[in-house]
Amino acid sequence: MIHQKRRQELLRKLERNAIVIVSTNSEQKRNGDVNYPFRPDSNFWYLTGFTEPDAVAVISKDNYAIFLRPKDQKKEIWDGERLGIEIAPEELLANKAYPIESFFDEIKILINKDKIVYFDDSSTNIINKSIISSLNSSFEPLKPYLSEMRLLKDQDEINKMQLSAQYSAETHMMVMKTVKPGMYEYQVAAIFDSEFTRRNSRHAYPPIVAGGNNACVLHYIENNKKLNDGDLLLVDAGCEISGYASDVTRTFPINGSFNDAQREIYEIVLNAQKSAINCIKPGEKVNRPHEIACDIISKGLTKLGIIKDSSGLRDYYMHNTGHWLGLDVHDVGEYKTDDDYRCFEECMVMTVEPGIYIRKNDKIDSKYWGIGVRIEDDILVTADGYKILSNSVVKEIEDIEHIMN
Ligand SMILES: [Mn+2]
């Protein structure tokens, strides 16, 4: 029902004679006869709720047609059950279902000349631009309309995102209680593998488990080094529930106690993160959290003598403070409208994740070398402010040291 509601809402935003074509992905080969685990296309999933590969939805005001893989007993014995053409209309609330192989013949009948076709080209989707443009009709991009819809989460999405963030946060807590010097990064990653699987979810993105200086590699996913006594550990890991991502980062001392230099850096990042979150409310500019975080980190690093002034900030804080979160971990939705930053609205979800990264052998006091700190939470914009979806994992220094010892 929720998907039908979304299809109707989308059509209300488009021209009256609109016809929407949205397709999902094919399975991707890993090697030999082995495929990567399949993940549906987010737009297709959002509008149909259908999670099999090789399918296309064609949606207009008076017709919803779905193209999908037909039943095939031989293939189903190997690869699992398929919904099939016969029960698809009832199951997916479509007017008619067709075998995917007939798409090119049928689409010519479904599209007539007075229709405006809304369609996006994507390299992973099974229907590409050259096929669609051979249909000799007028085309509009679908993305702007769908991205705006996906940016504002409905209650069903908020429930899933809350659960997703909670699972991730609880697993981060478990990890803090388990980590000890001498463990390996992959053993920490395995806790997320196990917990996410146990709760019928999976990673929303490859987890980052980065001891010491590895935290300064922003997309470190090797996760294969030993955790050393005296270093910090940065862990960025989140699961997805029915496709909805959470994205959570915590940084803590491997031996359970912050040293003075680590504490100094951590407190700057924590202060920046909390202040950035605090400004979030409907009507506030969406780049305000980043401005606040940059200001606090810049002043903090200047005070410690690490930078001379704010012009040096980018050497130690080189990414943005947050991004939209939803069916994609870096979710769709514009940050600017008409050249200026837009404002937060109720039911948007954004991450807030400032950091400081000081590489080994940097030309500053060596006590700061190899300190990489990032703290990340998932924030839902509410009617009068915000809600931290990932708040069941601690981030205050006293709380971290308390649960680790
Ligand atoms: Mn993030």
Residues whose N, C-alpha, C, O or C-beta is under 5 A from the ligand:
A	BS01	MN	D247 T351
